[in-house]
Amino acid sequence: MRIVEQGTIDLLIIDVCMSEGGGLHVLRTMRAGGNRLPVIFLTVGLKPVETMEAVNLGVNGIVLKHSDPENLLTCIEAVTRGDTWIDPTILESALRRSLTAHTVPVLPKYNLTRRQEEIVRLVGEGLRNREIGQRCGLTEGTIKLHLHRIYSTLGIQSRAQLIMMLAAESL
């Protein structure tokens, strides 16, 4: 933790299962102290509850140790750009366990429009912006605008947070 407190690093990659409470403990401590240093978790796997906690604490990336090494590079690039990147396997697992196709309405307490609910549902199915646009008859740019409005309404900042929110709501 000393090196983190010194402010001499730009990005922290930590093992979720390390000693002294693990990566979640380190992230919890950092965020409680106001430290916004980008953090990437390197892990063998996370339970859905741990994934949601990590996202809620502001983890910037999660990469599985056994995944293609290219995923770590992709994650680092995304995080250094200010994005969140979570291994697709982790997201898929969380969605498969949590979402059902007939969950209607999506996130009802937020009063999303029908179009926004449709877009949220399609994000939950794993579609990319271009695919969502094709299904809805909209441009990819329009989908991005809808997503930014959805994020604002929900008080979140990323697609990963939206997916975790969907997973939490359907438990």
C-alpha positions in Angstrom: 0.0 0.0 0.0 2.9 2.3 0.5 3.8 2.6 -3.1 0.1 3.4 -3.9 0.1 6.1 -1.3 3.2 7.6 -2.7 1.4 8.3 -6.0 4.3 7.1 -8.2 2.3 4.7 -10.3 -0.3 5.2 -12.9 -2.1 1.8 -12.7 -2.3 -1.0 -10.2 -2.8 -4.6 -11.2 -3.5 -6.8 -8.2 -4.4 -10.4 -7.6 -7.8 -10.8 -6.0 -6.5 -13.7 -3.9 -3.4 -12.1 -2.5 -2.6 -12.1 1.2 -3.7 -9.6 3.8 -7.4 -9.6 2.9 -7.1 -9.9 -0.9 -7.6 -7.5 -3.7 -11.1 -6.5 -2.7 -9.8 -5.4 0.7 -7.0 -3.3 -1.0 -9.6 -1.7 -3.3 -12.0 -1.0 -0.5 -9.2 0.6 1.5 -8.0 2.7 -1.4 -11.5 4.0 -2.3 -12.4 4.7 1.3 -9.2 6.8 1.5 -10.2 8.7 -1.6 -7.6 7.1 -3.9 -8.9 6.9 -7.5 -5.9 5.2 -9.0 -7.0 2.8 -11.8 -7.1 -0.8 -10.5 -7.2 -4.0 -12.6 -7.9 -7.3 -10.9 -6.1 -10.4 -12.1 -8.0 -13.4 -10.9 -8.7 -17.1 -11.3 -12.4 -16.2 -11.0 -14.9 -14.2 -9.0 -18.3 -15.0 -7.6 -21.0 -12.8 -9.0 -21.3 -11.1 -5.5 -17.6 -10.3 -5.6 -17.8 -9.0 -9.1 -20.6 -6.7 -8.2 -18.7 -5.5 -5.1 -15.6 -4.8 -7.2 -17.6 -2.9 -9.8 -19.4 -0.9 -7.1 -16.0 -0.1 -5.5 -14.9 1.3 -8.8 -12.5 -1.5 -10.1 -11.5 -0.5 -13.6 -10.8 -3.9 -15.0 -11.0 -7.6 -14.3 -9.0 -10.2 -16.2 -9.0 -13.9 -15.8 -5.5 -15.4 -15.2 -6.2 -18.3 -17.6 -7.5 -16.1 -20.4 -5.7 -15.1 -23.6 -2.8 -12.8 -22.7 -4.2 -10.4 -25.2 -7.1 -9.8 -22.8 -4.7 -8.3 -20.3 -3.3 -5.9 -22.9 -6.8 -5.0 -24.1 -7.8 -4.3 -20.5 -4.8 -2.1 -19.8 -5.4 -0.1 -23.0 -9.1 0.4 -22.1 -8.4 1.4 -18.5 -5.6 3.8 -19.5 -8.2 5.5 -21.8 -10.6 5.8 -18.9 -12.9 2.9 -19.8 -13.9 -0.1 -17.7 -13.0 -3.5 -19.1 -14.3 -6.8 -17.6 -13.4 -10.2 -19.0 -16.3 -11.3 -21.2 -16.4 -14.7 -19.5 -17.1 -13.0 -16.1 -19.8 -10.9 -17.6 -21.4 -13.8 -19.4 -21.4 -15.9 -16.3 -23.0 -13.1 -14.3 -25.7 -12.6 -17.0 -26.4 -16.3 -17.4 -27.0 -16.7 -13.7 -29.0 -13.6 -13.2 -31.0 -12.5 -16.3 -34.1 -14.1 -17.7 -35.5 -13.2 -21.1 -38.9 -12.4 -19.7 -37.9 -9.8 -17.1 -40.3 -7.0 -17.7 -40.0 -4.1 -17.2 -36.2 -3.6 -16.9 -35.1 -1.7 -13.9 -38.7 -0.4 -13.2 -37.9 2.1 -10.4 -35.9 4.2 -12.8 -38.8 5.0 -15.2 -36.8 4.3 -18.4 -38.6 4.9 -21.7 -39.7 1.9 -23.7 -36.8 2.5 -26.1 -34.3 2.8 -23.3 -35.7 -0.5 -21.8 -35.3 -2.2 -25.1 -31.7 -1.0 -25.4 -30.9 -2.1 -21.8 -32.4 -5.5 -22.5 -30.3 -5.9 -25.6 -27.2 -4.9 -23.8 -28.1 -7.5 -21.2 -28.3 -10.1 -24.0 -24.7 -9.3 -24.9 -25.3 -7.3 -28.1 -22.8 -4.6 -29.2 -23.9 -1.1 -30.1 -23.9 -1.8 -33.8 -26.0 -4.9 -33.4 -28.4 -3.1 -31.1 -28.7 -0.3 -33.7 -29.5 -2.9 -36.4 -32.2 -4.5 -34.3 -33.8 -1.2 -33.4 -33.4 0.5 -36.8 -31.1 3.2 -35.3 -27.5 4.3 -36.0 -24.7 3.2 -33.7 -24.2 6.9 -32.7 -27.9 7.1 -31.6 -27.5 4.0 -29.5 -24.4 5.6 -27.8 -26.5 8.7 -27.1 -29.3 6.5 -25.6 -26.7 4.6 -23.5 -25.2 7.9 -22.1 -28.7 9.0 -21.1 -29.4 5.6 -19.5 -26.1 5.8 -17.6 -27.0 9.3 -16.4 -30.5 8.2 -15.3 -29.1 5.2 -13.5 -26.2 7.1 -11.9 -23.6 4.8 -13.5 -20.7 5.3 -15.9 -20.2 2.2 -17.9 -21.7 -0.8 -19.8 -20.1 -3.1 -17.2 -21.9 -1.3 -14.4 -25.2 -1.5 -16.3 -24.7 -5.3 -16.7 -23.9 -5.7 -13.1 -26.9 -3.6 -12.2 -29.1 -5.8 -14.3 -27.7 -8.9 -12.7 -28.3 -7.5 -9.2 -31.9 -6.5 -10.0 -32.8 -9.9 -11.3 -31.5 -11.9 -8.3 
